[in-house]
Amino acid sequence: MSDKKGTGIKSVVLSALSAGFGVQKRANLERDFQQGKPAHYIIAGIAGTVLFVLILISVVHVVTHNT
């Protein structure tokens, strides 16, 4: 995976984050479908979701523990 083709690790993570927030550019979406491997985006999406849930759980724990 090289960043020159637009499917490097950085590109996959940024695409997954952008898609998660719903602000993915059309050109990036087309590039991802043409050049990227679905498994990379699925793994990035799952990892991002797990990280998001863990952050939410941590915030709720901190807020409820201090009250």
CHARMM-style PDB file with segment names, atoms N, HN, CA, C and O in Angstrom:
ATOM      1  N   MET     1       0.834  -1.178   0.000  1.00  0.00      PROA
ATOM      2  CA  MET     1       0.000   0.000   0.000  1.00  0.00      PROA
ATOM      3  C   MET     1       0.879   1.242   0.000  1.00  0.00      PROA
ATOM      4  O   MET     1       1.650   1.453   0.936  1.00  0.00      PROA
ATOM      5  N   SER     2       0.775   2.042  -1.009  1.00  0.00      PROA
ATOM      6  HN  SER     2       0.149   1.871  -1.769  1.00  0.00      PROA
ATOM      7  CA  SER     2       1.550   3.267  -1.037  1.00  0.00      PROA
ATOM      8  C   SER     2       0.624   4.461  -1.128  1.00  0.00      PROA
ATOM      9  O   SER     2      -0.442   4.387  -1.740  1.00  0.00      PROA
ATOM     10  N   ASP     3       1.035   5.573  -0.512  1.00  0.00      PROA
ATOM     11  HN  ASP     3       1.900   5.634  -0.015  1.00  0.00      PROA
ATOM     12  CA  ASP     3       0.225   6.778  -0.533  1.00  0.00      PROA
ATOM     13  C   ASP     3       0.145   7.400  -1.919  1.00  0.00      PROA
ATOM     14  O   ASP     3      -0.750   8.205  -2.178  1.00  0.00      PROA
ATOM     15  N   LYS     4       1.065   7.042  -2.819  1.00  0.00      PROA
ATOM     16  HN  LYS     4       1.792   6.389  -2.608  1.00  0.00      PROA
ATOM     17  CA  LYS     4       1.049   7.599  -4.164  1.00  0.00      PROA
ATOM     18  C   LYS     4      -0.226   7.216  -4.910  1.00  0.00      PROA
ATOM     19  O   LYS     4      -0.739   8.002  -5.706  1.00  0.00      PROA
ATOM     20  N   LYS     5      -0.731   6.029  -4.661  1.00  0.00      PROA
ATOM     21  HN  LYS     5      -0.315   5.390  -4.014  1.00  0.00      PROA
ATOM     22  CA  LYS     5      -1.960   5.593  -5.304  1.00  0.00      PROA
ATOM     23  C   LYS     5      -3.194   6.033  -4.534  1.00  0.00      PROA
ATOM     24  O   LYS     5      -4.312   5.902  -5.033  1.00  0.00      PROA
ATOM     25  N   GLY     6      -3.011   6.548  -3.339  1.00  0.00      PROA
ATOM     26  HN  GLY     6      -2.103   6.654  -2.934  1.00  0.00      PROA
ATOM     27  CA  GLY     6      -4.144   7.005  -2.542  1.00  0.00      PROA
ATOM     28  C   GLY     6      -4.796   5.923  -1.711  1.00  0.00      PROA
ATOM     29  O   GLY     6      -5.901   6.129  -1.210  1.00  0.00      PROA
ATOM     30  N   THR     7      -4.156   4.782  -1.546  1.00  0.00      PROA
ATOM     31  HN  THR     7      -3.258   4.615  -1.954  1.00  0.00      PROA
ATOM     32  CA  THR     7      -4.743   3.731  -0.721  1.00  0.00      PROA
ATOM     33  C   THR     7      -3.806   3.309   0.401  1.00  0.00      PROA
ATOM     34  O   THR     7      -3.855   2.162   0.847  1.00  0.00      PROA
ATOM     35  N   GLY     8      -2.965   4.207   0.858  1.00  0.00      PROA
ATOM     36  HN  GLY     8      -2.926   5.139   0.496  1.00  0.00      PROA
ATOM     37  CA  GLY     8      -2.082   3.919   1.977  1.00  0.00      PROA
ATOM     38  C   GLY     8      -2.857   3.939   3.285  1.00  0.00      PROA
ATOM     39  O   GLY     8      -4.050   4.240   3.310  1.00  0.00      PROA
ATOM     40  N   ILE     9      -2.177   3.619   4.348  1.00  0.00      PROA
ATOM     41  HN  ILE     9      -1.208   3.375   4.327  1.00  0.00      PROA
ATOM     42  CA  ILE     9      -2.816   3.564   5.666  1.00  0.00      PROA
ATOM     43  C   ILE     9      -3.458   4.901   6.017  1.00  0.00      PROA
ATOM     44  O   ILE     9      -4.595   4.948   6.486  1.00  0.00      PROA
ATOM     45  N   LYS    10      -2.733   5.974   5.790  1.00  0.00      PROA
ATOM     46  HN  LYS    10      -1.809   5.937   5.409  1.00  0.00      PROA
ATOM     47  CA  LYS    10      -3.264   7.310   6.102  1.00  0.00      PROA
ATOM     48  C   LYS    10      -4.533   7.585   5.301  1.00  0.00      PROA
ATOM     49  O   LYS    10      -5.515   8.098   5.838  1.00  0.00      PROA
ATOM     50  N   SER    11      -4.506   7.245   4.030  1.00  0.00      PROA
ATOM     51  HN  SER    11      -3.708   6.829   3.594  1.00  0.00      PROA
ATOM     52  CA  SER    11      -5.658   7.472   3.169  1.00  0.00      PROA
ATOM     53  C   SER    11      -6.860   6.634   3.612  1.00  0.00      PROA
ATOM     54  O   SER    11      -7.992   7.118   3.608  1.00  0.00      PROA
ATOM     55  N   VAL    12      -6.614   5.394   3.988  1.00  0.00      PROA
ATOM     56  HN  VAL    12      -5.694   5.001   3.991  1.00  0.00      PROA
ATOM     57  CA  VAL    12      -7.706   4.514   4.427  1.00  0.00      PROA
ATOM     58  C   VAL    12      -8.324   5.045   5.711  1.00  0.00      PROA
ATOM     59  O   VAL    12      -9.547   5.094   5.839  1.00  0.00      PROA
ATOM     60  N   VAL    13      -7.483   5.443   6.666  1.00  0.00      PROA
ATOM     61  HN  VAL    13      -6.489   5.404   6.562  1.00  0.00      PROA
ATOM     62  CA  VAL    13      -7.996   5.964   7.943  1.00  0.00      PROA
ATOM     63  C   VAL    13      -8.781   7.256   7.722  1.00  0.00      PROA
ATOM     64  O   VAL    13      -9.862   7.426   8.285  1.00  0.00      PROA
ATOM     65  N   LEU    14      -8.249   8.159   6.913  1.00  0.00      PROA
ATOM     66  HN  LEU    14      -7.371   8.021   6.456  1.00  0.00      PROA
ATOM     67  CA  LEU    14      -8.958   9.413   6.649  1.00  0.00      PROA
ATOM     68  C   LEU    14     -10.267   9.170   5.911  1.00  0.00      PROA
ATOM     69  O   LEU    14     -11.265   9.834   6.192  1.00  0.00      PROA
ATOM     70  N   SER    15     -10.279   8.240   4.984  1.00  0.00      PROA
ATOM     71  HN  SER    15      -9.469   7.701   4.755  1.00  0.00      PROA
ATOM     72  CA  SER    15     -11.508   7.922   4.265  1.00  0.00      PROA
ATOM     73  C   SER    15     -12.545   7.320   5.202  1.00  0.00      PROA
ATOM     74  O   SER    15     -13.726   7.659   5.120  1.00  0.00      PROA
ATOM     75  N   ALA    16     -12.114   6.430   6.093  1.00  0.00      PROA
ATOM     76  HN  ALA    16     -11.155   6.155   6.160  1.00  0.00      PROA
ATOM     77  CA  ALA    16     -13.041   5.816   7.038  1.00  0.00      PROA
ATOM     78  C   ALA    16     -13.605   6.855   8.001  1.00  0.00      PROA
ATOM     79  O   ALA    16     -14.795   6.831   8.314  1.00  0.00      PROA
ATOM     80  N   LEU    17     -12.758   7.764   8.470  1.00  0.00      PROA
ATOM     81  HN  LEU    17     -11.791   7.783   8.216  1.00  0.00      PROA
ATOM     82  CA  LEU    17     -13.244   8.830   9.358  1.00  0.00      PROA
ATOM     83  C   LEU    17     -14.213   9.761   8.641  1.00  0.00      PROA
ATOM     84  O   LEU    17     -15.254  10.129   9.185  1.00  0.00      PROA
ATOM     85  N   SER    18     -13.860  10.136   7.418  1.00  0.00      PROA
ATOM     86  HN  SER    18     -13.014   9.837   6.977  1.00  0.00      PROA
ATOM     87  CA  SER    18     -14.736  11.010   6.642  1.00  0.00      PROA
ATOM     88  C   SER    18     -16.081  10.356   6.377  1.00  0.00      PROA
ATOM     89  O   SER    18     -17.124  10.999   6.499  1.00  0.00      PROA
ATOM     90  N   ALA    19     -16.060   9.095   6.018  1.00  0.00      PROA
ATOM     91  HN  ALA    19     -15.213   8.573   5.919  1.00  0.00      PROA
ATOM     92  CA  ALA    19     -17.309   8.369   5.776  1.00  0.00      PROA
ATOM     93  C   ALA    19     -18.119   8.235   7.057  1.00  0.00      PROA
ATOM     94  O   ALA    19     -19.347   8.316   7.027  1.00  0.00      PROA
ATOM     95  N   GLY    20     -17.442   8.031   8.178  1.00  0.00      PROA
ATOM     96  HN  GLY    20     -16.445   7.966   8.202  1.00  0.00      PROA
ATOM     97  CA  GLY    20     -18.128   7.925   9.462  1.00  0.00      PROA
ATOM     98  C   GLY    20     -18.854   9.201   9.842  1.00  0.00      PROA
ATOM     99  O   GLY    20     -19.930   9.156  10.439  1.00  0.00      PROA
ATOM    100  N   PHE    21     -18.268  10.337   9.498  1.00  0.00      PROA
ATOM    101  HN  PHE    21     -17.395  10.374   9.014  1.00  0.00      PROA
ATOM    102  CA  PHE    21     -18.902  11.620   9.773  1.00  0.00      PROA
ATOM    103  C   PHE    21     -19.848  12.041   8.658  1.00  0.00      PROA
ATOM    104  O   PHE    21     -20.595  13.008   8.811  1.00  0.00      PROA
ATOM    105  N   GLY    22     -19.824  11.327   7.540  1.00  0.00      PROA
ATOM    106  HN  GLY    22     -19.218  10.542   7.416  1.00  0.00      PROA
ATOM    107  CA  GLY    22     -20.723  11.633   6.428  1.00  0.00      PROA
ATOM    108  C   GLY    22     -20.265  12.780   5.563  1.00  0.00      PROA
ATOM    109  O   GLY    22     -21.090  13.439   4.931  1.00  0.00      PROA
ATOM    110  N   VAL    23     -18.952  13.042   5.514  1.00  0.00      PROA
ATOM    111  HN  VAL    23     -18.282  12.506   6.028  1.00  0.00      PROA
ATOM    112  CA  VAL    23     -18.442  14.172   4.735  1.00  0.00      PROA
ATOM    113  C   VAL    23     -17.437  13.730   3.679  1.00  0.00      PROA
ATOM    114  O   VAL    23     -16.564  14.506   3.291  1.00  0.00      PROA
ATOM    115  N   GLN    24     -17.550  12.509   3.219  1.00  0.00      PROA
ATOM    116  HN  GLN    24     -18.258  11.878   3.535  1.00  0.00      PROA
ATOM    117  CA  GLN    24     -16.627  11.961   2.230  1.00  0.00      PROA
ATOM    118  C   GLN    24     -16.808  12.668   0.881  1.00  0.00      PROA
ATOM    119  O   GLN    24     -17.934  12.816   0.406  1.00  0.00      PROA
ATOM    120  N   LYS    25     -15.720  13.097   0.273  1.00  0.00      PROA
ATOM    121  HN  LYS    25     -14.805  12.976   0.659  1.00  0.00      PROA
ATOM    122  CA  LYS    25     -15.775  13.712  -1.046  1.00  0.00      PROA
ATOM    123  C   LYS    25     -16.051  12.651  -2.100  1.00  0.00      PROA
ATOM    124  O   LYS    25     -15.613  11.508  -1.972  1.00  0.00      PROA
ATOM    125  N   ARG    26     -16.771  13.034  -3.132  1.00  0.00      PROA
ATOM    126  HN  ARG    26     -17.126  13.963  -3.236  1.00  0.00      PROA
ATOM    127  CA  ARG    26     -17.121  12.098  -4.209  1.00  0.00      PROA
ATOM    128  C   ARG    26     -15.867  11.537  -4.888  1.00  0.00      PROA
ATOM    129  O   ARG    26     -15.800  10.347  -5.193  1.00  0.00      PROA
ATOM    130  N   ALA    27     -14.879  12.402  -5.120  1.00  0.00      PROA
ATOM    131  HN  ALA    27     -14.934  13.369  -4.872  1.00  0.00      PROA
ATOM    132  CA  ALA    27     -13.646  11.955  -5.778  1.00  0.00      PROA
ATOM    133  C   ALA    27     -12.921  10.915  -4.924  1.00  0.00      PROA
ATOM    134  O   ALA    27     -12.403   9.930  -5.450  1.00  0.00      PROA
ATOM    135  N   ASN    28     -12.882  11.130  -3.614  1.00  0.00      PROA
ATOM    136  HN  ASN    28     -13.302  11.930  -3.186  1.00  0.00      PROA
ATOM    137  CA  ASN    28     -12.237  10.162  -2.725  1.00  0.00      PROA
ATOM    138  C   ASN    28     -13.020   8.853  -2.677  1.00  0.00      PROA
ATOM    139  O   ASN    28     -12.433   7.772  -2.620  1.00  0.00      PROA
ATOM    140  N   LEU    29     -14.334   8.958  -2.700  1.00  0.00      PROA
ATOM    141  HN  LEU    29     -14.810   9.836  -2.746  1.00  0.00      PROA
ATOM    142  CA  LEU    29     -15.168   7.764  -2.708  1.00  0.00      PROA
ATOM    143  C   LEU    29     -14.899   6.917  -3.952  1.00  0.00      PROA
ATOM    144  O   LEU    29     -14.740   5.700  -3.862  1.00  0.00      PROA
ATOM    145  N   GLU    30     -14.849   7.567  -5.100  1.00  0.00      PROA
ATOM    146  HN  GLU    30     -14.978   8.556  -5.173  1.00  0.00      PROA
ATOM    147  CA  GLU    30     -14.575   6.859  -6.349  1.00  0.00      PROA
ATOM    148  C   GLU    30     -13.169   6.248  -6.343  1.00  0.00      PROA
ATOM    149  O   GLU    30     -12.980   5.121  -6.800  1.00  0.00      PROA
ATOM    150  N   ARG    31     -12.189   6.988  -5.827  1.00  0.00      PROA
ATOM    151  HN  ARG    31     -12.343   7.904  -5.456  1.00  0.00      PROA
ATOM    152  CA  ARG    31     -10.821   6.464  -5.726  1.00  0.00      PROA
ATOM    153  C   ARG    31     -10.780   5.230  -4.834  1.00  0.00      PROA
ATOM    154  O   ARG    31     -10.117   4.244  -5.156  1.00  0.00      PROA
ATOM    155  N   ASP    32     -11.492   5.292  -3.713  1.00  0.00      PROA
ATOM    156  HN  ASP    32     -12.030   6.093  -3.452  1.00  0.00      PROA
ATOM    157  CA  ASP    32     -11.510   4.167  -2.781  1.00  0.00      PROA
ATOM    158  C   ASP    32     -12.093   2.923  -3.432  1.00  0.00      PROA
ATOM    159  O   ASP    32     -11.574   1.822  -3.246  1.00  0.00      PROA
ATOM    160  N   PHE    33     -13.174   3.091  -4.197  1.00  0.00      PROA
ATOM    161  HN  PHE    33     -13.595   3.985  -4.348  1.00  0.00      PROA
ATOM    162  CA  PHE    33     -13.805   1.942  -4.835  1.00  0.00      PROA
ATOM    163  C   PHE    33     -12.966   1.391  -5.982  1.00  0.00      PROA
ATOM    164  O   PHE    33     -12.993   0.188  -6.243  1.00  0.00      PROA
ATOM    165  N   GLN    34     -12.233   2.242  -6.659  1.00  0.00      PROA
ATOM    166  HN  GLN    34     -12.211   3.219  -6.447  1.00  0.00      PROA
ATOM    167  CA  GLN    34     -11.439   1.794  -7.794  1.00  0.00      PROA
ATOM    168  C   GLN    34     -10.108   1.176  -7.370  1.00  0.00      PROA
ATOM    169  O   GLN    34      -9.680   0.179  -7.952  1.00  0.00      PROA
ATOM    170  N   GLN    35      -9.450   1.752  -6.367  1.00  0.00      PROA
ATOM    171  HN  GLN    35      -9.797   2.562  -5.894  1.00  0.00      PROA
ATOM    172  CA  GLN    35      -8.089   1.344  -6.043  1.00  0.00      PROA
ATOM    173  C   GLN    35      -7.956   0.608  -4.711  1.00  0.00      PROA
ATOM    174  O   GLN    35      -7.007  -0.151  -4.513  1.00  0.00      PROA
ATOM    175  N   GLY    36      -8.894   0.827  -3.805  1.00  0.00      PROA
ATOM    176  HN  GLY    36      -9.665   1.444  -3.965  1.00  0.00      PROA
ATOM    177  CA  GLY    36      -8.757   0.259  -2.469  1.00  0.00      PROA
ATOM    178  C   GLY    36      -9.269  -1.165  -2.355  1.00  0.00      PROA
ATOM    179  O   GLY    36     -10.026  -1.645  -3.199  1.00  0.00      PROA
ATOM    180  N   LYS    37      -8.839  -1.827  -1.297  1.00  0.00      PROA
ATOM    181  HN  LYS    37      -8.224  -1.438  -0.611  1.00  0.00      PROA
ATOM    182  CA  LYS    37      -9.310  -3.175  -0.989  1.00  0.00      PROA
ATOM    183  C   LYS    37     -10.382  -3.060   0.091  1.00  0.00      PROA
ATOM    184  O   LYS    37     -10.160  -2.406   1.110  1.00  0.00      PROA
ATOM    185  N   PRO    38     -11.531  -3.680  -0.117  1.00  0.00      PROA
ATOM    186  CA  PRO    38     -12.626  -3.567   0.847  1.00  0.00      PROA
ATOM    187  C   PRO    38     -12.231  -3.960   2.273  1.00  0.00      PROA
ATOM    188  O   PRO    38     -12.690  -3.342   3.234  1.00  0.00      PROA
ATOM    189  N   ALA    39     -11.394  -4.972   2.414  1.00  0.00      PROA
ATOM    190  HN  ALA    39     -11.021  -5.474   1.634  1.00  0.00      PROA
ATOM    191  CA  ALA    39     -11.003  -5.427   3.755  1.00  0.00      PROA
ATOM    192  C   ALA    39     -10.328  -4.315   4.549  1.00  0.00      PROA
ATOM    193  O   ALA    39     -10.530  -4.211   5.759  1.00  0.00      PROA
ATOM    194  N   HSD    40      -9.534  -3.490   3.888  1.00  0.00      PROA
ATOM    195  HN  HSD    40      -9.370  -3.575   2.905  1.00  0.00      PROA
ATOM    196  CA  HSD    40      -8.849  -2.403   4.588  1.00  0.00      PROA
ATOM    197  C   HSD    40      -9.850  -1.406   5.164  1.00  0.00      PROA
ATOM    198  O   HSD    40      -9.694  -0.944   6.294  1.00  0.00      PROA
ATOM    199  N   TYR    41     -10.871  -1.078   4.386  1.00  0.00      PROA
ATOM    200  HN  TYR    41     -10.998  -1.454   3.468  1.00  0.00      PROA
ATOM    201  CA  TYR    41     -11.865  -0.113   4.840  1.00  0.00      PROA
ATOM    202  C   TYR    41     -12.778  -0.714   5.897  1.00  0.00      PROA
ATOM    203  O   TYR    41     -13.213  -0.011   6.810  1.00  0.00      PROA
ATOM    204  N   ILE    42     -13.074  -1.999   5.788  1.00  0.00      PROA
ATOM    205  HN  ILE    42     -12.721  -2.570   5.047  1.00  0.00      PROA
ATOM    206  CA  ILE    42     -13.898  -2.666   6.803  1.00  0.00      PROA
ATOM    207  C   ILE    42     -13.156  -2.692   8.133  1.00  0.00      PROA
ATOM    208  O   ILE    42     -13.738  -2.388   9.174  1.00  0.00      PROA
ATOM    209  N   ILE    43     -11.881  -3.049   8.107  1.00  0.00      PROA
ATOM    210  HN  ILE    43     -11.408  -3.296   7.261  1.00  0.00      PROA
ATOM    211  CA  ILE    43     -11.079  -3.082   9.333  1.00  0.00      PROA
ATOM    212  C   ILE    43     -10.969  -1.688   9.946  1.00  0.00      PROA
ATOM    213  O   ILE    43     -11.104  -1.533  11.160  1.00  0.00      PROA
ATOM    214  N   ALA    44     -10.725  -0.673   9.114  1.00  0.00      PROA
ATOM    215  HN  ALA    44     -10.615  -0.800   8.128  1.00  0.00      PROA
ATOM    216  CA  ALA    44     -10.625   0.703   9.618  1.00  0.00      PROA
ATOM    217  C   ALA    44     -11.950   1.157  10.215  1.00  0.00      PROA
ATOM    218  O   ALA    44     -11.965   1.841  11.238  1.00  0.00      PROA
ATOM    219  N   GLY    45     -13.057   0.787   9.591  1.00  0.00      PROA
ATOM    220  HN  GLY    45     -13.045   0.232   8.759  1.00  0.00      PROA
ATOM    221  CA  GLY    45     -14.375   1.162  10.111  1.00  0.00      PROA
ATOM    222  C   GLY    45     -14.680   0.499  11.438  1.00  0.00      PROA
ATOM    223  O   GLY    45     -15.195   1.136  12.357  1.00  0.00      PROA
ATOM    224  N   ILE    46     -14.361  -0.780  11.534  1.00  0.00      PROA
ATOM    225  HN  ILE    46     -13.943  -1.298  10.787  1.00  0.00      PROA
ATOM    226  CA  ILE    46     -14.592  -1.499  12.794  1.00  0.00      PROA
ATOM    227  C   ILE    46     -13.699  -0.945  13.901  1.00  0.00      PROA
ATOM    228  O   ILE    46     -14.161  -0.739  15.023  1.00  0.00      PROA
ATOM    229  N   ALA    47     -12.433  -0.705  13.594  1.00  0.00      PROA
ATOM    230  HN  ALA    47     -12.058  -0.873  12.682  1.00  0.00      PROA
ATOM    231  CA  ALA    47     -11.511  -0.149  14.595  1.00  0.00      PROA
ATOM    232  C   ALA    47     -11.978   1.237  15.048  1.00  0.00      PROA
ATOM    233  O   ALA    47     -11.930   1.551  16.238  1.00  0.00      PROA
ATOM    234  N   GLY    48     -12.422   2.051  14.116  1.00  0.00      PROA
ATOM    235  HN  GLY    48     -12.461   1.795  13.150  1.00  0.00      PROA
ATOM    236  CA  GLY    48     -12.920   3.385  14.464  1.00  0.00      PROA
ATOM    237  C   GLY    48     -14.164   3.317  15.334  1.00  0.00      PROA
ATOM    238  O   GLY    48     -14.312   4.099  16.273  1.00  0.00      PROA
ATOM    239  N   THR    49     -15.053   2.390  15.026  1.00  0.00      PROA
ATOM    240  HN  THR    49     -14.933   1.755  14.263  1.00  0.00      PROA
ATOM    241  CA  THR    49     -16.269   2.226  15.818  1.00  0.00      PROA
ATOM    242  C   THR    49     -15.952   1.752  17.224  1.00  0.00      PROA
ATOM    243  O   THR    49     -16.520   2.255  18.194  1.00  0.00      PROA
ATOM    244  N   VAL    50     -15.051   0.789  17.341  1.00  0.00      PROA
ATOM    245  HN  VAL    50     -14.590   0.381  16.553  1.00  0.00      PROA
ATOM    246  CA  VAL    50     -14.653   0.289  18.664  1.00  0.00      PROA
ATOM    247  C   VAL    50     -14.006   1.407  19.479  1.00  0.00      PROA
ATOM    248  O   VAL    50     -14.306   1.571  20.662  1.00  0.00      PROA
ATOM    249  N   LEU    51     -13.124   2.167  18.850  1.00  0.00      PROA
ATOM    250  HN  LEU    51     -12.880   2.033  17.889  1.00  0.00      PROA
ATOM    251  CA  LEU    51     -12.483   3.284  19.540  1.00  0.00      PROA
ATOM    252  C   LEU    51     -13.508   4.317  20.003  1.00  0.00      PROA
ATOM    253  O   LEU    51     -13.419   4.823  21.122  1.00  0.00      PROA
ATOM    254  N   PHE    52     -14.475   4.631  19.151  1.00  0.00      PROA
ATOM    255  HN  PHE    52     -14.547   4.220  18.241  1.00  0.00      PROA
ATOM    256  CA  PHE    52     -15.525   5.594  19.487  1.00  0.00      PROA
ATOM    257  C   PHE    52     -16.339   5.103  20.683  1.00  0.00      PROA
ATOM    258  O   PHE    52     -16.611   5.875  21.603  1.00  0.00      PROA
ATOM    259  N   VAL    53     -16.725   3.843  20.681  1.00  0.00      PROA
ATOM    260  HN  VAL    53     -16.505   3.216  19.934  1.00  0.00      PROA
ATOM    261  CA  VAL    53     -17.514   3.289  21.787  1.00  0.00      PROA
ATOM    262  C   VAL    53     -16.702   3.287  23.078  1.00  0.00      PROA
ATOM    263  O   VAL    53     -17.233   3.610  24.140  1.00  0.00      PROA
ATOM    264  N   LEU    54     -15.420   2.928  23.000  1.00  0.00      PROA
ATOM    265  HN  LEU    54     -14.988   2.666  22.137  1.00  0.00      PROA
ATOM    266  CA  LEU    54     -14.582   2.943  24.208  1.00  0.00      PROA
ATOM    267  C   LEU    54     -14.423   4.351  24.771  1.00  0.00      PROA
ATOM    268  O   LEU    54     -14.400   4.535  25.988  1.00  0.00      PROA
ATOM    269  N   ILE    55     -14.314   5.332  23.901  1.00  0.00      PROA
ATOM    270  HN  ILE    55     -14.332   5.182  22.913  1.00  0.00      PROA
ATOM    271  CA  ILE    55     -14.226   6.728  24.362  1.00  0.00      PROA
ATOM    272  C   ILE    55     -15.530   7.133  25.040  1.00  0.00      PROA
ATOM    273  O   ILE    55     -15.507   7.765  26.096  1.00  0.00      PROA
ATOM    274  N   LEU    56     -16.667   6.775  24.442  1.00  0.00      PROA
ATOM    275  HN  LEU    56     -16.686   6.262  23.584  1.00  0.00      PROA
ATOM    276  CA  LEU    56     -17.958   7.103  25.060  1.00  0.00      PROA
ATOM    277  C   LEU    56     -18.109   6.446  26.424  1.00  0.00      PROA
ATOM    278  O   LEU    56     -18.554   7.086  27.377  1.00  0.00      PROA
ATOM    279  N   ILE    57     -17.746   5.183  26.523  1.00  0.00      PROA
ATOM    280  HN  ILE    57     -17.385   4.663  25.748  1.00  0.00      PROA
ATOM    281  CA  ILE    57     -17.824   4.473  27.803  1.00  0.00      PROA
ATOM    282  C   ILE    57     -16.930   5.144  28.837  1.00  0.00      PROA
ATOM    283  O   ILE    57     -17.327   5.296  29.992  1.00  0.00      PROA
ATOM    284  N   SER    58     -15.734   5.545  28.436  1.00  0.00      PROA
ATOM    285  HN  SER    58     -15.412   5.421  27.497  1.00  0.00      PROA
ATOM    286  CA  SER    58     -14.808   6.208  29.354  1.00  0.00      PROA
ATOM    287  C   SER    58     -15.359   7.546  29.833  1.00  0.00      PROA
ATOM    288  O   SER    58     -15.268   7.868  31.018  1.00  0.00      PROA
ATOM    289  N   VAL    59     -15.921   8.313  28.933  1.00  0.00      PROA
ATOM    290  HN  VAL    59     -15.995   8.052  27.971  1.00  0.00      PROA
ATOM    291  CA  VAL    59     -16.489   9.619  29.300  1.00  0.00      PROA
ATOM    292  C   VAL    59     -17.659   9.428  30.265  1.00  0.00      PROA
ATOM    293  O   VAL    59     -17.754  10.138  31.265  1.00  0.00      PROA
ATOM    294  N   VAL    60     -18.540   8.488  29.979  1.00  0.00      PROA
ATOM    295  HN  VAL    60     -18.462   7.911  29.165  1.00  0.00      PROA
ATOM    296  CA  VAL    60     -19.676   8.233  30.862  1.00  0.00      PROA
ATOM    297  C   VAL    60     -19.190   7.762  32.225  1.00  0.00      PROA
ATOM    298  O   VAL    60     -19.736   8.168  33.251  1.00  0.00      PROA
ATOM    299  N   HSD    61     -18.177   6.917  32.247  1.00  0.00      PROA
ATOM    300  HN  HSD    61     -17.733   6.587  31.414  1.00  0.00      PROA
ATOM    301  CA  HSD    61     -17.639   6.438  33.518  1.00  0.00      PROA
ATOM    302  C   HSD    61     -17.060   7.588  34.337  1.00  0.00      PROA
ATOM    303  O   HSD    61     -17.299   7.671  35.542  1.00  0.00      PROA
ATOM    304  N   VAL    62     -16.313   8.460  33.704  1.00  0.00      PROA
ATOM    305  HN  VAL    62     -16.119   8.393  32.726  1.00  0.00      PROA
ATOM    306  CA  VAL    62     -15.712   9.598  34.406  1.00  0.00      PROA
ATOM    307  C   VAL    62     -16.795  10.534  34.929  1.00  0.00      PROA
ATOM    308  O   VAL    62     -16.715  10.998  36.066  1.00  0.00      PROA
ATOM    309  N   VAL    63     -17.787  10.810  34.125  1.00  0.00      PROA
ATOM    310  HN  VAL    63     -17.851  10.433  33.201  1.00  0.00      PROA
ATOM    311  CA  VAL    63     -18.861  11.732  34.527  1.00  0.00      PROA
ATOM    312  C   VAL    63     -19.686  11.148  35.669  1.00  0.00      PROA
ATOM    313  O   VAL    63     -19.990  11.852  36.632  1.00  0.00      PROA
ATOM    314  N   THR    64     -20.046   9.884  35.574  1.00  0.00      PROA
ATOM    315  HN  THR    64     -19.799   9.312  34.792  1.00  0.00      PROA
ATOM    316  CA  THR    64     -20.885   9.293  36.619  1.00  0.00      PROA
ATOM    317  C   THR    64     -20.096   8.977  37.889  1.00  0.00      PROA
ATOM    318  O   THR    64     -20.669   8.949  38.978  1.00  0.00      PROA
ATOM    319  N   HSD    65     -18.822   8.744  37.766  1.00  0.00      PROA
ATOM    320  HN  HSD    65     -18.357   8.767  36.881  1.00  0.00      PROA
ATOM    321  CA  HSD    65     -17.990   8.446  38.942  1.00  0.00      PROA
ATOM    322  C   HSD    65     -17.757   9.684  39.783  1.00  0.00      PROA
ATOM    323  O   HSD    65     -17.618   9.586  41.002  1.00  0.00      PROA
ATOM    324  N   ASN    66     -17.711  10.841  39.158  1.00  0.00      PROA
ATOM    325  HN  ASN    66     -17.823  10.921  38.167  1.00  0.00      PROA
ATOM    326  CA  ASN    66     -17.422  12.083  39.881  1.00  0.00      PROA
ATOM    327  C   ASN    66     -18.662  12.773  40.439  1.00  0.00      PROA
ATOM    328  O   ASN    66     -18.534  13.808  41.093  1.00  0.00      PROA
ATOM    329  N   THR    67     -19.851  12.236  40.202  1.00  0.00      PROA
ATOM    330  HN  THR    67     -19.955  11.396  39.670  1.00  0.00      PROA
ATOM    331  CA  THR    67     -21.050  12.892  40.723  1.00  0.00      PROA
ATOM    332  C   THR    67     -21.534  12.289  41.996  1.00  0.00      PROA
ATOM    333  OT1 THR    67     -22.536  12.740  42.551  1.00  0.00      PROA
TER     334      THR     67
END
